[in-house]
Amino acid sequence: MITADTETAGFYGPVRLIGWYDGTTYQVATDVTAWWANVKDQQDVCYFHNLDFDVRKIEAALGDAFRIAWDQCLVINGRLVRARLDGAAIELADSYALLPSSLDQLCQDFALPDALRKIHLDWAAAGYTSLDDYFLRVPVDDPDYRAYLRNDVLSLYEILRQLRAFAGLPDAEFERVPTAASLALRAFRTRWPFEYDQLCRTKLRPPLEAFFREALYGGRTEVFRTQITDGHHWDVNGLYPYVMGAYGYPDGYPIERVGVYAADAWADFRAGRYPHGIFTATVEVPESCFIPPLPYRLNGRLTFPVGRITSTWVGEEIRRAEEAGAVVVAVTQAAVWTHSRKFFWGWAGLIADKKAHTRGAERATWKLLGNALYGKFGMDKRREQIWRDTPDNRAKAAQHDYPCTEWYAGGDFSRPYLDVLAPVFAPYVQPQIAAYITAYARLTLYDMLVRAEAQYGGAWYCDTDSVVTQEVIDPALVHPTRAGAWKHEGEVDAGLFIAPKFYAERRNGQEVLKNKGMLSSWRQTARYALYEDLYRRILEQDFDRDRHGKPILWLYRNEPALRPYVSAVKRGADPNTPASYSKAIRPLTWPKRRMDYAAGITWPWNASELETMEEERLRTRDAIRFERQLMRELRRRLWQGLMPRGLHDRDYPDLPRGLRRRQGDTLDVAASELGYAGPDELYRDLMRAYSR
């Protein structure tokens, strides 16, 4: 194992220093070729913490000597996780995929000694105007600069070494693991092979697997009230490991039922004859339900509405909905199990024990593994893979009807590849297990939300494993480490909840800001006052407008940032040239609940309202697409008919500039040749086609 890092001339500049460590010797060089000559032929893995950034800098420095063999790489969600190089033995890996946290935070979590921790540079005291200015101008032999790089490289090595040791995997096996979820699955399989084999023995037919996926929903993230003072923020300790250990899960192949037999299966499940079941049902959720219990997915959007909804759920969620006053109108499809098994009882117990009785690196390792495992069971067996674009591979994709698109690495037409959506052998993918894990997690959160409304002054906000309440909850439910208990994250002196995943709190005397999906440059400058200003603008309806004239609040526009490396390579764009990014919030466009910012409260949507809005959205989208297609065809027809001679007519001074010619035809002549009744009709189509 080798760890490495680069220091560059600012965010967009070339490499100034590169350092690497193999467990014995730390080396540093100003020329990337020195690193490449040292590691190129080693049968090893070289880790960078954020390979996406470093690989583009290395590629620019090495040129044609550094060619990625894309068909041997691992790309997950558009991010390069593992890279093989043409003519090289070394493999590059992204340690962020294993340890999805900043290096600074990891040094704290793994309790590294101060001598190894990340150094915080005092660029202002050194006479620089900003951190970027420091990295641009600091001399490469500056001792603080070199120490900064050295600690980054050595601390990453130590963190990975300890992760490998506490995960209990041999070196070679550890280095084959690309992500935290894969590492967790490997650790579970090693320690509980019988339970793993029992999980994997169920071979689902594709239609049944698709049915189970309909019951697989994500976490609950909602705003219930928008402003709070003197409230409290709570988190569940290890929510997913807790529900994995506390409950039983479907074991084996289910009994399938449809029609009237599905209704009988539901009745038997309610009576306790089956321990588990997944059902497609129509349920009437009462309008009076302030916090509805059932998730509902509409064209990819997850909400929790009232009214009549038809979907597929885990039986326990439907039963809990009945307790909240919902009525099951009909059940049309069912899968029920006669056996239940606590597959994860030992795993969850181990995680809880490690988190309660260990510290530093060991605790951080098991906390990471505990939170990562559940996602493996719900993965899609079809994965995006990169194949070389060869006749054999094209024929293979066509034979199996795999969707594929072609692209050229860096715009080089001599290096064609195919993105292919193809299945992989993954027996651990059991969506019924993932559906149950996420359902149990939502039910744990839902029970707290209901209690908050009844006993703790109301719920203000929730996010998968956290809730904000007005009052202190029952002390019997609170514990700083016990799995499944609620931990008090702090007193919320003031809070603004503008949208899911977008809120600000003054908690424990500090500002805590949530802003998922924003550029880091924006996050670094955001303050609580900015959220206050956004909320004021919403109340005053002081909106910006998008290109369709709809209300919007721009957070930033045309901000420079680097494209994801893989995206840049596929586009044929320079990975080190910034692109422009914009981000906005749309407070009036179908949020998860009906927002009343003036009153400071939100209400659940009625399912029929959601369906009507979705139908209108789809109609508008289709109309826009049709209009665009019509304009494309019209432009092509006009272009082909007018371009040979062009247009020239003083009576129509605003003719499209691209069609003007000094000696061109007049509009009446062109109209006659194109079959128009007169010049005005042609002029109308020209303005429609070329004014967009």
C-alpha positions as CSV (number, residue, x, y, z in Angstrom):
1,M,0.0,0.0,0.0
2,I,1.2,3.5,-0.9
3,T,-0.4,6.8,-0.1
4,A,0.2,10.0,-2.1
5,D,-0.9,13.6,-2.5
6,T,-0.3,16.6,-4.7
7,E,0.0,20.3,-4.0
8,T,-0.9,22.5,-6.9
9,A,-0.6,26.2,-7.9
10,G,-4.0,27.1,-6.6
11,F,-7.1,25.1,-7.4
12,Y,-6.7,25.2,-11.2
13,G,-2.9,25.3,-11.5
14,P,-0.3,22.5,-12.2
15,V,1.4,20.3,-9.6
16,R,4.1,22.0,-7.6
17,L,4.9,19.2,-5.2
18,I,4.0,15.5,-5.0
19,G,4.7,13.3,-1.9
20,W,4.3,9.6,-1.4
21,Y,4.8,7.0,1.4
22,D,5.1,3.2,1.2
23,G,5.1,2.5,4.9
24,T,8.9,2.8,5.1
25,T,10.1,5.8,3.2
26,Y,8.5,9.2,2.6
27,Q,9.6,10.9,-0.7
28,V,8.7,14.2,-2.2
29,A,9.4,15.7,-5.6
30,T,8.7,18.8,-7.6
31,D,8.4,16.8,-10.8
32,V,5.6,14.2,-11.1
33,T,7.8,12.0,-13.3
34,A,9.9,11.2,-10.3
35,W,6.8,9.8,-8.5
36,W,5.7,7.9,-11.7
37,A,9.1,6.4,-12.2
38,N,9.2,5.2,-8.6
39,V,5.7,3.6,-8.5
40,K,4.8,2.7,-12.1
41,D,6.1,-0.9,-12.0
42,Q,5.0,-1.7,-8.5
43,Q,2.3,-4.4,-8.0
44,D,0.6,-2.3,-5.5
45,V,-2.2,0.2,-4.8
46,C,-1.5,3.9,-4.5
47,Y,-4.3,5.8,-2.6
48,F,-5.1,9.5,-3.0
49,H,-7.8,11.1,-0.8
50,N,-9.9,12.5,-3.6
51,L,-8.4,10.9,-6.6
52,D,-10.8,12.8,-8.8
53,F,-8.8,16.0,-8.2
54,D,-5.2,14.5,-8.2
55,V,-5.6,12.3,-11.3
56,R,-6.3,15.3,-13.5
57,K,-3.2,17.1,-12.3
58,I,-1.0,14.0,-12.8
59,E,-2.4,13.4,-16.2
60,A,-1.6,17.0,-17.2
61,A,1.9,16.7,-15.9
62,L,2.7,13.3,-17.5
63,G,0.9,13.7,-20.8
64,D,0.9,10.6,-23.1
65,A,3.0,8.7,-20.6
66,F,-0.1,8.5,-18.4
67,R,-3.0,6.8,-20.2
68,I,-5.9,5.4,-18.3
69,A,-7.2,2.0,-19.4
70,W,-10.8,2.9,-18.9
71,D,-12.1,-0.6,-19.5
72,Q,-10.1,-1.7,-16.4
73,C,-11.3,1.1,-14.2
74,L,-14.1,1.3,-11.6
75,V,-16.4,4.3,-11.9
76,I,-19.2,4.7,-9.3
77,N,-21.9,7.4,-9.7
78,G,-19.6,9.2,-12.2
79,R,-16.7,9.2,-9.8
80,L,-13.4,7.5,-10.6
81,V,-12.8,5.0,-7.7
82,R,-10.1,2.7,-9.2
83,A,-7.8,3.4,-12.2
84,R,-5.5,1.1,-14.1
85,L,-2.9,2.6,-16.5
86,D,-1.7,1.3,-19.9
87,G,1.8,-0.2,-19.5
88,A,1.8,0.2,-15.7
89,A,1.5,-2.3,-12.8
90,I,0.4,0.2,-10.2
91,E,-3.3,0.8,-9.5
92,L,-4.6,4.2,-8.3
93,A,-7.4,4.2,-5.8
94,D,-9.6,6.8,-4.1
95,S,-9.5,6.5,-0.4
96,Y,-12.5,8.8,-0.1
97,A,-14.6,6.0,-1.4
98,L,-13.4,3.9,1.6
99,L,-13.5,6.8,4.1
100,P,-16.1,9.4,3.0
101,S,-15.0,12.2,5.2
102,S,-12.4,15.0,5.1
103,L,-8.9,14.1,6.0
104,D,-9.0,16.6,8.9
105,Q,-12.1,14.9,10.3
106,L,-10.6,11.5,9.9
107,C,-7.5,12.5,11.8
108,Q,-9.8,13.4,14.7
109,D,-12.0,10.3,14.4
110,F,-9.0,8.0,14.3
111,A,-7.3,10.0,17.2
112,L,-4.0,10.4,15.4
113,P,-1.2,11.9,17.4
114,D,-0.6,15.6,16.9
115,A,2.6,14.9,15.0
116,L,0.6,13.2,12.2
117,R,-2.5,15.3,12.2
118,K,-3.5,17.6,9.3
119,I,-1.7,21.0,9.7
120,H,-3.9,24.1,9.6
121,L,-1.9,26.7,7.7
122,D,-1.9,30.2,9.0
123,W,-1.6,31.9,5.6
124,A,-2.7,35.3,6.9
125,A,0.2,35.4,9.4
126,A,2.6,34.4,6.6
127,G,1.5,37.5,4.5
128,Y,-0.9,35.9,2.0
129,T,-4.3,37.2,1.1
130,S,-6.0,33.9,1.0
131,L,-5.4,30.1,1.2
132,D,-5.5,30.0,-2.6
133,D,-3.0,32.8,-2.8
134,Y,-0.7,30.8,-0.4
135,F,-0.8,27.7,-2.6
136,L,-0.1,29.9,-5.7
137,R,3.0,31.8,-4.3
138,V,4.5,29.9,-1.4
139,P,8.1,28.7,-2.2
140,V,8.2,25.0,-2.8
141,D,11.0,24.6,-0.3
142,D,9.0,26.4,2.5
143,P,9.2,24.1,5.6
144,D,5.6,24.6,6.6
145,Y,4.4,23.9,3.1
146,R,6.4,20.7,2.9
147,A,5.3,19.7,6.4
148,Y,1.7,20.2,5.4
149,L,2.1,17.8,2.4
150,R,4.0,15.3,4.5
151,N,1.3,15.1,7.2
152,D,-1.4,14.6,4.6
153,V,0.4,11.6,3.1
154,L,1.5,10.0,6.4
155,S,-1.8,10.5,8.2
156,L,-3.7,8.9,5.3
157,Y,-1.4,5.9,5.4
158,E,-1.8,5.5,9.2
159,I,-5.6,5.8,8.9
160,L,-5.8,3.2,6.2
161,R,-3.4,0.9,8.1
162,Q,-5.6,1.0,11.2
163,L,-8.8,0.6,9.1
164,R,-7.3,-2.5,7.6
165,A,-6.2,-3.9,10.9
166,F,-9.5,-3.4,12.7
167,A,-11.5,-4.6,9.8
168,G,-9.5,-7.9,10.2
169,L,-8.7,-8.4,6.5
170,P,-5.3,-9.4,5.0
171,D,-3.4,-6.8,3.1
172,A,-4.1,-8.2,-0.3
173,E,-7.8,-8.6,0.4
174,F,-8.1,-5.1,1.8
175,E,-6.5,-3.6,-1.2
176,R,-9.1,-5.2,-3.5
177,V,-12.0,-3.5,-1.6
178,P,-13.0,-0.2,-3.3
179,T,-15.7,1.3,-1.0
180,A,-16.8,1.4,2.6
181,A,-19.9,-0.6,1.8
182,S,-17.8,-3.3,0.1
183,L,-15.5,-3.4,3.1
184,A,-18.5,-3.8,5.5
185,L,-19.9,-6.6,3.4
186,R,-16.5,-8.3,3.4
187,A,-16.2,-8.0,7.2
188,F,-19.8,-9.3,7.7
189,R,-19.2,-12.3,5.4
190,T,-15.9,-13.1,7.1
191,R,-17.4,-13.1,10.6
192,W,-20.9,-14.5,9.9
193,P,-20.5,-16.8,6.9
194,F,-23.6,-18.8,7.7
195,E,-25.9,-15.8,7.9
196,Y,-24.3,-14.4,4.7
197,D,-24.9,-17.7,2.9
198,Q,-28.5,-17.8,4.2
199,L,-29.1,-14.3,2.8
200,C,-27.6,-15.1,-0.6
201,R,-29.4,-18.4,-1.1
202,T,-32.6,-16.8,-2.2
203,K,-32.6,-16.5,-6.0
204,L,-35.3,-14.0,-7.0
205,R,-37.1,-14.0,-10.4
206,P,-36.7,-10.6,-12.1
207,P,-40.4,-9.7,-11.8
208,L,-40.4,-10.5,-8.1
209,E,-37.1,-8.5,-7.5
210,A,-38.8,-5.6,-9.3
211,F,-41.8,-5.9,-7.0
212,F,-39.6,-5.8,-3.9
213,R,-37.8,-2.7,-5.3
214,E,-41.1,-0.9,-5.4
215,A,-41.2,-1.2,-1.6
216,L,-37.7,0.2,-1.2
217,Y,-37.8,3.8,-0.3
218,G,-35.2,6.2,1.1
219,G,-35.1,8.1,4.3
220,R,-37.6,10.7,5.5
221,T,-36.6,14.3,5.2
222,E,-39.3,16.9,5.8
223,V,-39.9,20.4,7.2
224,F,-42.9,20.6,9.5
225,R,-42.4,24.1,10.8
226,T,-40.1,26.7,9.5
227,Q,-38.8,28.8,12.5
228,I,-37.8,27.7,16.0
229,T,-36.4,29.3,19.1
230,D,-35.3,27.4,22.2
231,G,-35.7,24.0,20.6
232,H,-33.7,20.7,20.7
233,H,-31.9,18.7,18.0
234,W,-31.8,14.9,18.5
235,D,-30.1,12.1,16.6
236,V,-30.6,8.3,16.8
237,N,-27.4,6.4,17.7
238,G,-26.6,4.1,14.8
239,L,-30.1,3.9,13.4
240,Y,-29.4,1.4,10.6
241,P,-27.2,-1.0,12.7
242,Y,-29.8,-0.8,15.4
243,V,-32.8,-1.8,13.3
244,M,-30.7,-4.5,11.6
245,G,-30.1,-6.1,14.9
246,A,-33.3,-5.4,16.7
247,Y,-35.7,-7.0,14.2
248,G,-36.2,-10.1,12.2
249,Y,-36.1,-10.2,8.4
250,P,-37.7,-12.3,5.7
251,D,-35.9,-15.6,5.3
252,G,-36.1,-17.7,2.1
253,Y,-38.4,-17.6,-0.9
254,P,-41.8,-16.0,-0.3
255,I,-45.3,-17.2,-1.1
256,E,-46.7,-15.1,-3.9
257,R,-50.4,-14.1,-4.1
258,V,-52.4,-11.8,-6.4
259,G,-56.0,-10.6,-6.6
260,V,-58.4,-11.9,-3.9
261,Y,-55.7,-14.3,-2.7
262,A,-53.5,-11.2,-2.0
263,A,-56.2,-9.8,0.2
264,D,-56.3,-13.2,2.1
265,A,-52.5,-13.0,2.5
266,W,-52.9,-9.5,4.0
267,A,-55.5,-10.7,6.4
268,D,-53.3,-13.6,7.5
269,F,-50.4,-11.2,7.9
270,R,-52.5,-8.9,10.1
271,A,-53.5,-11.9,12.1
272,G,-49.9,-12.9,12.7
273,R,-49.8,-16.0,10.6
274,Y,-46.9,-14.7,8.5
275,P,-44.1,-12.8,10.2
276,H,-43.3,-10.7,7.1
277,G,-44.9,-9.5,3.9
278,I,-44.7,-7.0,1.1
279,F,-48.0,-5.8,-0.4
280,T,-49.3,-3.6,-3.2
281,A,-52.3,-1.9,-1.6
282,T,-54.6,1.1,-1.9
283,V,-54.7,3.0,1.4
284,E,-56.8,5.9,2.5
285,V,-54.8,8.2,4.8
286,P,-57.1,10.6,6.8
287,E,-56.8,14.3,5.9
288,S,-56.4,15.1,9.6
289,C,-53.1,13.3,9.7
290,F,-50.5,16.0,10.2
291,I,-47.6,13.6,9.9
292,P,-48.7,10.9,7.5
293,P,-47.1,7.4,7.9
294,L,-46.7,6.0,4.4
295,P,-44.0,6.9,1.8
296,Y,-45.3,7.5,-1.7
297,R,-43.1,7.8,-4.8
298,L,-44.4,9.8,-7.7
299,N,-42.1,9.8,-10.8
300,G,-39.1,9.6,-8.5
301,R,-40.2,12.1,-5.9
302,L,-40.7,10.8,-2.4
303,T,-43.5,12.3,-0.3
304,F,-45.7,11.4,2.6
305,P,-49.2,12.4,1.5
306,V,-52.8,12.1,2.8
307,G,-55.7,10.9,0.8
308,R,-56.0,7.7,-1.3
309,I,-52.7,6.3,-2.5
310,T,-51.8,3.0,-4.2
311,S,-48.2,1.7,-3.9
312,T,-46.1,-1.2,-2.6
313,W,-45.0,-1.2,1.1
314,V,-43.6,-3.5,3.7
315,G,-46.4,-4.9,5.7
316,E,-45.3,-3.4,9.0
317,E,-45.6,0.1,7.6
318,I,-49.1,-0.5,6.4
319,R,-50.0,-2.0,9.8
320,R,-48.6,1.1,11.5
321,A,-50.6,3.3,9.1
322,E,-53.8,1.5,10.2
323,E,-52.9,2.3,13.8
324,A,-52.7,6.0,12.8
325,G,-56.2,5.8,11.3
326,A,-55.5,4.8,7.7
327,V,-57.9,2.4,6.0
328,V,-56.7,-0.4,3.7
329,V,-59.1,-0.3,0.8
330,A,-57.7,-3.0,-1.4
331,V,-54.7,-5.4,-1.6
332,T,-53.8,-6.6,-5.1
333,Q,-50.4,-8.3,-4.8
334,A,-48.6,-9.9,-1.9
335,A,-45.5,-11.8,-1.1
336,V,-45.4,-13.3,2.4
337,W,-42.8,-15.3,4.3
338,T,-43.3,-18.2,6.7
339,H,-39.9,-17.8,8.3
340,S,-38.0,-14.9,9.9
341,R,-34.4,-14.7,10.9
342,K,-32.2,-12.2,12.7
343,F,-29.4,-12.2,10.2
344,F,-27.7,-9.2,11.6
345,W,-28.1,-9.8,15.4
346,G,-24.4,-10.6,15.8
347,W,-23.2,-7.9,13.5
348,A,-25.3,-5.2,15.2
349,G,-24.2,-6.4,18.6
350,L,-20.5,-6.2,17.5
351,I,-21.0,-2.7,16.2
352,A,-22.7,-1.5,19.3
353,D,-20.1,-3.1,21.6
354,K,-17.2,-1.6,19.6
355,K,-18.8,1.9,19.6
356,A,-19.5,1.7,23.3
357,H,-16.2,0.2,24.6
358,T,-13.5,1.4,22.2
359,R,-12.1,4.7,21.2
360,G,-10.1,6.3,18.4
361,A,-9.4,4.3,15.3
362,E,-11.2,1.1,16.3
363,R,-14.4,2.9,17.2
364,A,-14.2,5.0,14.0
365,T,-13.7,1.8,11.9
366,W,-16.7,0.0,13.3
367,K,-18.9,3.1,13.2
368,L,-18.0,3.4,9.5
369,L,-18.7,-0.3,8.7
370,G,-22.0,-0.3,10.7
371,N,-23.4,2.6,8.7
372,A,-22.3,1.3,5.3
373,L,-23.5,-2.3,5.2
374,Y,-27.2,-2.0,4.7
375,G,-26.9,-0.3,1.3
376,K,-25.3,-3.3,-0.4
377,F,-28.5,-5.4,-0.2
378,G,-30.5,-2.8,-2.2
379,M,-28.0,-2.2,-5.0
380,D,-29.1,-2.5,-8.6
381,K,-27.6,-5.6,-10.2
382,R,-27.3,-3.7,-13.4
383,R,-24.1,-1.6,-13.1
384,E,-22.7,1.0,-15.5
385,Q,-19.5,-0.7,-16.9
386,I,-16.9,0.6,-19.4
387,W,-16.0,-1.6,-22.3
388,R,-13.7,-1.1,-25.2
389,D,-15.6,-0.2,-28.3
390,T,-14.9,-3.3,-30.4
391,P,-17.2,-5.2,-32.8
392,D,-17.3,-8.2,-30.4
393,N,-18.4,-6.0,-27.5
394,R,-21.0,-4.2,-29.6
395,A,-22.3,-7.6,-30.7
396,K,-22.4,-8.8,-27.0
397,A,-24.3,-5.7,-25.9
398,A,-26.8,-6.1,-28.8
399,Q,-27.3,-9.8,-28.1
400,H,-28.2,-9.2,-24.5
401,D,-30.0,-5.9,-25.2
402,Y,-27.7,-4.0,-22.9
403,P,-28.2,-0.2,-23.2
404,C,-24.9,1.4,-24.4
405,T,-23.5,4.7,-25.5
406,E,-20.1,5.4,-27.1
407,W,-17.6,8.0,-26.1
408,Y,-14.0,8.9,-26.7
409,A,-11.4,9.3,-23.9
410,G,-10.5,13.0,-23.8
411,G,-11.9,13.5,-27.3
412,D,-9.3,11.2,-28.8
413,F,-11.1,9.3,-31.6
414,S,-8.4,6.6,-31.5
415,R,-9.6,5.5,-28.0
416,P,-13.3,4.6,-28.3
417,Y,-15.2,3.2,-25.3
418,L,-18.7,2.1,-24.5
419,D,-20.8,2.8,-21.4
420,V,-22.8,-0.3,-20.9
421,L,-25.6,-1.0,-18.4
422,A,-25.0,-4.7,-17.7
423,P,-25.8,-7.0,-14.8
424,V,-23.1,-8.3,-12.5
425,F,-23.1,-11.4,-10.3
426,A,-24.1,-10.1,-6.8
427,P,-26.0,-12.8,-4.8
428,Y,-26.0,-10.4,-1.8
429,V,-28.4,-8.1,-3.6
430,Q,-31.7,-8.9,-1.8
431,P,-34.0,-5.9,-2.2
432,Q,-36.6,-7.3,0.2
433,I,-34.0,-7.1,3.0
434,A,-33.1,-3.5,2.1
435,A,-36.8,-2.6,1.9
436,Y,-37.3,-3.9,5.4
437,I,-34.2,-2.2,6.8
438,T,-35.2,1.2,5.5
439,A,-38.8,0.6,6.6
440,Y,-37.8,-0.2,10.1
441,A,-35.6,3.0,10.1
442,R,-38.5,5.1,8.9
443,L,-40.8,3.6,11.5
444,T,-38.3,4.4,14.3
445,L,-38.3,8.0,13.2
446,Y,-42.0,8.2,12.7
447,D,-42.7,7.0,16.2
448,M,-40.6,9.8,17.5
449,L,-42.4,12.4,15.3
450,V,-45.8,11.2,16.6
451,R,-44.6,11.5,20.2
452,A,-43.1,14.9,19.5
453,E,-46.4,16.2,18.3
454,A,-48.3,14.7,21.2
455,Q,-45.8,15.2,24.1
456,Y,-42.8,17.4,23.2
457,G,-44.2,20.6,21.8
458,G,-44.2,19.5,18.2
459,A,-41.7,18.4,15.5
460,W,-40.0,21.1,13.4
461,Y,-37.8,19.1,11.1
462,C,-36.6,15.5,10.4
463,D,-33.9,14.0,8.4
464,T,-33.6,10.1,8.2
465,D,-32.2,9.7,11.7
466,S,-32.7,13.1,13.4
467,V,-35.5,15.3,14.6
468,V,-35.9,18.8,16.0
469,T,-38.4,19.2,18.8
470,Q,-39.6,22.2,20.8
471,E,-39.2,20.5,24.2
472,V,-36.9,17.9,25.8
473,I,-38.0,14.3,25.1
474,D,-38.4,11.5,27.7
475,P,-35.1,11.0,29.4
476,A,-35.6,7.2,29.2
477,L,-35.2,7.5,25.5
478,V,-31.9,9.4,25.7
479,H,-28.4,8.0,25.9
480,P,-25.2,9.3,24.4
481,T,-24.0,5.9,23.0
482,R,-26.7,3.2,23.4
483,A,-27.8,1.9,19.9
484,G,-31.3,3.0,19.0
485,A,-31.4,5.6,21.8
486,W,-31.7,9.3,21.0
487,K,-28.7,11.5,21.6
488,H,-29.1,15.2,22.4
489,E,-27.1,17.1,19.8
490,G,-27.7,20.4,21.4
491,E,-30.1,23.2,22.2
492,V,-31.3,25.1,19.2
493,D,-31.4,28.8,20.2
494,A,-32.8,29.7,16.7
495,G,-33.4,27.7,13.6
496,L,-34.6,28.3,10.0
497,F,-35.9,25.3,8.0
498,I,-36.3,26.6,4.5
499,A,-36.4,23.2,2.6
500,P,-35.3,19.6,3.2
501,K,-31.5,19.4,3.5
502,F,-31.4,23.2,3.5
503,Y,-31.6,24.7,7.0
504,A,-29.6,26.7,9.5
505,E,-29.4,26.5,13.3
506,R,-27.7,28.4,16.1
507,R,-26.9,25.4,18.2
508,N,-24.8,25.3,21.4
509,G,-23.6,28.8,20.5
510,Q,-22.4,27.9,17.0
511,E,-23.9,28.1,13.5
512,V,-24.8,24.7,12.0
513,L,-25.7,25.0,8.4
514,K,-27.1,22.3,6.1
515,N,-26.8,22.9,2.3
516,K,-26.6,19.7,0.4
517,G,-25.3,19.8,-3.2
518,M,-23.6,23.3,-3.0
519,L,-20.2,24.2,-4.2
520,S,-17.6,24.2,-1.4
521,S,-16.7,27.8,-2.3
522,W,-20.3,28.8,-1.4
523,R,-20.4,26.6,1.7
524,Q,-17.3,28.3,3.1
525,T,-18.8,31.7,2.9
526,A,-22.4,30.9,3.9
527,R,-23.6,32.2,7.3
528,Y,-26.8,32.1,9.3
529,A,-27.5,35.7,8.2
530,L,-27.7,34.4,4.6
531,Y,-30.5,32.0,5.5
532,E,-32.3,34.9,7.3
533,D,-32.1,37.0,4.2
534,L,-33.4,34.1,2.0
535,Y,-36.3,33.6,4.4
536,R,-37.1,37.3,4.4
537,R,-37.1,37.3,0.6
538,I,-39.5,34.4,0.5
539,L,-41.9,36.2,2.9
540,E,-41.8,39.4,0.8
541,Q,-41.9,37.3,-2.4
542,D,-38.8,39.1,-3.6
543,F,-37.9,36.4,-6.1
544,D,-35.5,36.2,-9.0
545,R,-36.8,34.6,-12.2
546,D,-35.5,31.7,-14.2
547,R,-35.5,31.7,-18.0
548,H,-39.1,30.5,-18.0
549,G,-40.2,33.4,-15.7
550,K,-40.8,31.2,-12.7
551,P,-39.9,32.4,-9.2
552,I,-36.5,31.3,-8.0
553,L,-33.8,32.4,-5.5
554,W,-30.3,32.2,-6.9
555,L,-27.7,31.1,-4.4
556,Y,-24.9,31.6,-6.9
557,R,-24.7,32.0,-10.7
558,N,-21.9,31.0,-13.1
559,E,-19.5,30.2,-10.3
560,P,-16.3,28.5,-11.6
561,A,-15.6,24.9,-10.5
562,L,-13.9,21.9,-11.9
563,R,-16.1,19.4,-13.6
564,P,-16.0,15.8,-12.3
565,Y,-13.0,14.2,-13.9
566,V,-14.9,11.4,-15.6
567,S,-17.4,13.8,-17.0
568,A,-14.7,16.0,-18.4
569,V,-12.9,13.1,-20.1
570,K,-16.2,11.9,-21.7
571,R,-16.9,15.4,-23.0
572,G,-13.5,15.8,-24.4
573,A,-13.0,18.9,-22.2
574,D,-9.9,19.9,-20.4
575,P,-10.3,18.6,-16.8
576,N,-8.3,21.5,-15.4
577,T,-10.4,24.2,-17.0
578,P,-13.2,25.4,-14.8
579,A,-16.9,25.2,-15.9
580,S,-19.6,27.5,-14.7
581,Y,-22.2,26.3,-12.1
582,S,-25.4,27.8,-10.8
583,K,-27.6,26.8,-7.9
584,A,-31.0,28.1,-6.7
585,I,-33.8,27.1,-4.5
586,R,-37.4,27.1,-5.7
587,P,-39.5,27.6,-2.5
588,L,-42.8,27.7,-4.5
589,T,-42.3,24.6,-6.7
590,W,-43.7,21.4,-5.3
591,P,-41.8,20.8,-2.1
592,K,-42.5,17.6,-0.1
593,R,-45.2,19.4,1.9
594,R,-47.3,22.5,1.3
595,M,-45.2,25.3,2.7
596,D,-46.8,28.3,4.5
597,Y,-43.8,30.4,5.2
598,A,-45.8,33.3,6.6
599,A,-47.5,31.2,9.2
600,G,-44.3,29.2,9.7
601,I,-46.0,25.8,9.2
602,T,-46.3,23.2,6.5
603,W,-49.1,20.7,5.6
604,P,-49.1,17.3,3.9
605,W,-50.1,17.2,0.3
606,N,-53.2,15.3,-0.7
607,A,-52.2,12.5,-3.1
608,S,-54.7,13.7,-5.7
609,E,-53.2,17.2,-5.7
610,L,-49.7,15.7,-6.2
611,E,-51.0,13.6,-9.1
612,T,-52.7,16.6,-10.7
613,M,-49.5,18.7,-10.4
614,E,-47.4,15.8,-11.7
615,E,-49.7,15.4,-14.7
616,E,-49.5,19.1,-15.4
617,R,-45.7,19.0,-15.1
618,L,-45.4,16.1,-17.5
619,R,-47.8,17.8,-20.0
620,T,-45.7,21.0,-19.8
621,R,-42.5,19.0,-20.2
622,D,-43.9,17.1,-23.2
623,A,-45.2,20.4,-24.8
624,I,-41.7,22.0,-24.4
625,R,-40.0,18.9,-25.9
626,F,-42.5,18.9,-28.8
627,E,-42.0,22.6,-29.4
628,R,-38.2,22.1,-29.4
629,Q,-38.4,19.3,-31.8
630,L,-40.8,21.3,-34.0
631,M,-38.4,24.2,-34.0
632,R,-35.4,22.0,-34.8
633,E,-37.2,20.5,-37.8
634,L,-38.4,24.0,-38.9
635,R,-34.9,25.5,-38.7
636,R,-33.5,22.6,-40.7
637,R,-36.1,23.0,-43.4
638,L,-35.7,26.8,-43.6
639,W,-31.9,26.6,-43.4
640,Q,-31.7,24.1,-46.3
641,G,-34.2,26.1,-48.3
642,L,-32.7,29.5,-47.8
643,M,-29.0,29.0,-47.3
644,P,-28.0,28.5,-50.9
645,R,-28.7,32.2,-51.8
646,G,-29.7,33.7,-48.5
647,L,-32.2,36.6,-47.9
648,H,-32.1,40.3,-48.5
649,D,-35.2,42.4,-48.0
650,R,-35.4,46.0,-46.7
651,D,-39.0,45.6,-45.7
652,Y,-38.0,43.0,-43.0
653,P,-35.0,44.5,-41.3
654,D,-34.9,42.0,-38.4
655,L,-34.4,38.9,-40.5
656,P,-32.2,36.3,-38.8
657,R,-28.6,37.5,-39.2
658,G,-27.3,34.0,-40.2
659,L,-29.5,34.0,-43.3
660,R,-28.7,37.5,-44.6
661,R,-26.9,38.0,-47.8
662,R,-26.2,41.3,-49.6
663,Q,-27.4,39.9,-52.9
664,G,-29.9,37.4,-51.4
665,D,-33.4,36.7,-52.5
666,T,-36.3,38.8,-51.3
667,L,-38.8,37.2,-48.9
668,D,-41.6,36.9,-51.4
669,V,-39.3,35.0,-53.8
670,A,-38.1,32.7,-51.0
671,A,-41.7,32.2,-49.8
672,S,-42.8,31.1,-53.3
673,E,-40.0,28.6,-53.6
674,L,-40.7,27.1,-50.2
675,G,-44.4,26.8,-50.8
676,Y,-45.7,29.5,-48.5
677,A,-48.8,31.5,-49.4
678,G,-46.9,34.8,-48.9
679,P,-43.9,36.5,-47.3
680,D,-45.7,37.2,-44.1
681,E,-46.2,33.5,-43.4
682,L,-42.5,32.8,-44.1
683,Y,-41.5,35.7,-41.9
684,R,-43.6,34.4,-39.0
685,D,-41.9,31.0,-39.1
686,L,-38.5,32.6,-39.4
687,M,-39.0,34.6,-36.3
688,R,-40.4,31.6,-34.4
689,A,-37.5,29.3,-35.5
690,Y,-34.6,31.8,-35.0
691,S,-35.7,34.0,-32.1
692,R,-35.0,31.2,-29.6
